[in-house]
Amino acid sequence: MAIAPLSLVQAFAAGGLAVSVPLAARLFGHRIGTDQMLAILLVAAALASLPIALAGSGDRLHATTLIGAVIVVSALAAVLALRPSAATRAIAAGLFYGVADAAIKAISVRWSGHGAEALISGWTVLALAATFAGFLSFQAALRSGSAVPAISLMTAFAALVALACGVFGFGGRWARAPRRLGSTYLP
């Protein structure tokens, strides 16, 4: 997490789901319902948006901006987690897990300058609290709905939060199209 942009790291978790669910359904002869297919398409759309932040190195922590984003996302997640719908609880779980990912990235960025002392910070408390809240929200979503849409929504929203935090909280830049000069592409 200290080397790669947060949006790239998050893609590895989400990418497997967008590919494995349809493959597993076909392999085991299960039918994917409309709501499940929509959830998988949402994951695919979230993954398609990830390259937006891949242009930046993602190694600068903008703590004030990240704290503001984390407060807004956490408040929204808390409201959604209290709703009785499986979908809103799954979205809340994704939001909480995205916040946890951002906090872990903040710790890893601080690690290079502070070493193990970076673990003794509010970011560690936030990572633990957001992970726990995400776990509770996700379990509530699974108890009240189907697993595939819950997993898909959770993963998609975690990826979207990671993208936003990567761009705004860690100095990631929006990707630009390369310029073409003769037969060579330039950044």
Residue pairs with C-beta under 8 A, 6 or more apart in sequence:
1 9
1 104
1 105
1 108
2 59
2 108
2 109
2 111
2 112
4 58
5 53
5 54
5 56
5 57
5 58
5 166
5 170
5 172
6 53
6 58
6 101
6 102
6 105
6 162
6 163
6 165
6 166
6 170
6 172
7 50
7 51
7 52
7 53
7 54
7 58
7 159
7 162
7 163
7 166
7 167
7 172
8 50
8 54
9 101
9 105
9 162
10 50
10 98
10 101
10 158
10 159
10 162
10 163
11 47
11 50
11 159
13 155
13 158
13 159
14 43
14 46
14 47
14 155
14 156
14 158
14 159
15 47
17 40
17 43
17 151
17 152
17 155
18 40
18 43
18 44
18 47
21 32
21 36
21 40
21 148
21 151
21 152
22 32
22 40
24 30
25 31
25 32
32 40
32 148
33 146
35 146
35 149
36 146
36 148
36 149
36 152
38 149
39 148
39 149
39 151
39 152
39 153
39 156
40 148
40 152
42 152
42 153
42 156
43 152
43 155
43 156
43 159
45 156
46 155
46 156
46 157
46 159
46 160
46 163
47 159
49 159
49 160
49 163
50 159
50 163
51 175
52 163
52 167
52 174
52 175
53 163
53 166
53 167
53 172
53 173
53 174
53 175
54 172
54 175
55 172
55 173
55 174
55 175
55 176
56 166
56 167
56 170
56 171
56 172
56 173
57 171
57 172
58 105
58 166
58 170
58 171
58 172
59 109
59 112
59 170
59 171
60 109
60 170
60 171
61 106
61 109
61 110
61 169
61 170
62 168
62 169
62 170
62 171
63 106
65 168
65 169
66 102
66 106
66 165
66 168
66 169
66 170
69 102
69 164
69 165
69 168
69 169
70 99
70 102
70 103
70 126
70 165
70 169
73 95
73 98
73 99
73 161
73 164
74 95
74 96
74 99
74 130
74 133
76 95
77 91
77 92
77 93
77 95
77 96
77 99
77 133
77 137
78 92
78 133
80 88
80 89
80 91
80 92
80 95
80 137
81 88
81 89
81 92
81 93
81 96
81 133
81 136
81 137
81 140
83 89
83 92
84 144
85 144
85 145
86 140
86 141
86 142
86 144
86 145
86 146
86 149
86 150
87 141
87 145
87 149
87 150
87 153
89 137
89 138
89 140
89 141
89 144
89 145
89 150
90 137
90 138
90 141
90 145
90 149
90 150
90 151
90 152
90 153
90 154
90 157
91 153
91 154
91 157
92 133
92 134
92 137
92 141
93 134
93 135
93 137
93 138
93 141
93 150
93 154
93 157
93 158
94 134
94 153
94 154
94 155
94 156
94 157
94 158
94 159
94 160
94 161
95 134
95 157
95 158
95 161
96 130
96 131
96 133
96 134
96 137
97 130
97 131
97 134
97 138
97 154
97 158
97 161
98 157
98 158
98 159
98 160
98 161
98 162
98 164
98 165
99 126
99 130
99 134
99 161
99 165
100 126
100 127
100 130
100 131
100 134
101 158
101 161
101 162
101 165
102 161
102 162
102 165
102 169
103 123
103 124
103 126
103 127
103 130
104 123
104 127
105 165
105 166
105 169
105 170
106 123
106 169
107 118
107 119
107 121
107 123
107 124
107 127
108 118
109 170
110 118
110 121
110 123
111 118
134 154
138 150
138 154
141 150
141 153
141 154
142 150
166 172
167 173
167 174
176 187
178 185
178 186
178 187
179 185
179 186
179 187
180 186
